Amino acid sequence: MLDSLDTLIAFVLIMLMVSLLITIAVQMVASLLNLRGLNLAQALKRTLTVIVPNTDENAKKLANYVSKGRFLSDSSLPDWRVCKLWRHAAAIRPEEVFDAIQRIAIGKEPAEATVVESAKSLLIALGVDKQILDDAAKKISDGKAANTLTAGYAATTQILSAAKASIDAAGEKFKDWACICQERAQQWFTMHTRVLTILLAIIAAIGLQLDTVDVFKLLSSNKAVRDKLVAQSSAITSQAEKTLSDSKTVLQTAYDAWLSSKTDDKVKAALTSVKIQPTDTRETFTARIAAALEGNSAKADLLKSFDGAVNNAVSDFLKTHAQVYAKIRGDLDKTGFELFPQTEWRWGRRWCDGWTKKHVAGVLFSIALLSLGAPFWYNALKNLANLRSTVAQNISKEQEQAQKQADEGKNKPQQPV
């Protein structure tokens, strides 16, 4: 019974370790391609198109401009074509987007004419009076022409304040749309990471020649490899829990480390109410810290040190992922199972040797199993480990009971004949 369970545990352990490597690769690819930012920009574009129909191209330009703008994007890269994937904000707040659109519409934020018109059309569709926007834009334009931009901004503020009710109502409508936008972005991100998982499962199974049938035969016949894998189950389960758990964000880690290093009670008191929100970006959170530290003479130095803390947290995050990969691979190497063949391939000297129909079927089965994802195999391993513990305890109790009965039989006095 235990041998069968050990074989199953060892097999699940291998699937889990390969799945963890795939999960780490998916996270790295998603970060490299900035999938969150791209999906958010696409969802924002779809939302703007729904609010103002038949404006697909202009909505796309406005969405890209807003998500890559200096007030939302947390990227420090220049707005070059080669950097466009990484310029998009990975998270947005509805208020920030609405404020950015207002700034574009009235000319506070320089943009192309088509982008400005798209911003105006959007605000008008949400209920803002067109005349108000035109008057505000004219004041800023006149201020630029007369080199009195500050006066133009002041006049614009008065105009917008007079129309506060309609603008606030438009902002509330936009918040509802923004919530739908973020839900769609999250759904698309999940779908894309799922597709990435399947693609990497195909690459891993084919590239490493993982034949499920061969692996299972090896584990059932080779007790030494099986026992080593079972012995590593606790360490791998712990590592998987760390990798798959919802850890703190890089921004939260940086903020906690930075705040704990401060000894000034006034600084800590000023930052008591500053909490990181799920949609915060580096720029927006830094701006909130700056607002909380307003009036502090060391504000510039404090913000500079916080920026350094974020950079260090990002560097540590990348190093941690590299260490996790090395740890998982090292744990697998200890078991004697070669996931990455060292000298020859599994079925011959060359990768293309030995691909029989049975091996192809086994590899396809491995692809299907790896596509289930690391969380599935993690839960399966935990359940099997608990089951093994229960079975081992029951077997031990039965053996103790049998031994006790045998001892009682030996010590029982013989009846006279």
CORUR-V245235 format. One line per field, one symbol per residue. ss: DSSP state (H for helix, E for strand, C for the rest). psi: psi as a letter, one per 40 degrees, with the letter a starting at -180 (. if undefined). burial: b if it has 9 or more other ideal C-beta (glycine too) atoms within 8 Angstrom, else e. A space follows every 10 residues. Layout:
BEGIN
ss = ???
psi = ???
burial = ???
END
This chain:
BEGIN
ss = CHHHHHHHHH HHHHHHHHHH HHHHHHHHHH HHHCHHHHHH HHHHHHHHHH HCCCCHHHHH HHHHHHHCCC CCCCCCCCCC HHHHHHHCCC CCCHHHHHHH HHHHHHCCCC CCHHHHHHHH HHHHHCCCCH HHHHHHHHHH HHHHHCCCHH HHHHHHHHHH HHCHHHHHHH HHHHHHHHHH HHHHHHHHHH HHHHHHHHHH HHHHHHHCCC CHHHHHHHHH HCHHHHHHHH HCHHHHHHHH HHHHCCCCCH HHHHHHHHHH CCCCHHHHHH CCCCCCCCCC CHHHHHHHHH HHCCCCCCHH HHHHHHHHHH HHHHHHHHHH HHHHHHHHHH HHHHCCCCCC CCCCECCECC CCCCCCHHHH HHHHHHHHHH CCCHHHHHHH HHHHHHHHHH HHHHHHHHHH HHHHHHHHHH HCCCCCC
psi = dddddddddd dddddddddd dddddddddd ddefdddddd dddddddddd dgiffddddd dddddddeie edheieiigi ddeddedhhe iihddddddd dddddeedhh iidddddddd dddddeehhd dddddddddd dddddeffdd dddddddddd ddfddddddd dddddddddd dddddddddd dddddddddd dddddddefh hddddddddd dgdddddddd dedddddddd dddeigiiid dddddddddd ehehdddddd edehihidei iddddddddd ddehehdedd dddddddddd dddddddddd dddddddddd ddddeehgdh hdciideadi deiegidddd dddddddddd ediddddddd dddddddddd dddddddddd dddddddddd ehihhi.
burial = ebeebbbbbb bbbbbbbbbb bbbbbbbbbb eeebbbbbbb bbbbbbbbbe bbeebeebbb bbbbbbbbbe bbbebeeeee eebbbbbbbb bbbbebbbbb bbbbbbbbee eeeebbbbbb bbbbebebee ebbebbbebb bbbbeeeebe ebbebbeebb eebeebbebb bebbbebbbb bbebbbebbe ebbeebbbeb bbebbbebbb bbbbbbebbe eeeebbbbbb ebbeebbebb bbbbeeeeeb bbbbbbbbbe eeeeeebbeb beeeeeeeeb bebbbbebbb ebbeebeebe ebbebbbebb ebbbebbeee beebbebbbe bbeebebebe beeebebeee eebeeeeebb bbbbbbbebb bebbebbbeb bbebbebbee bbeebeeeee eeeeeeeeee eeeeeee
END
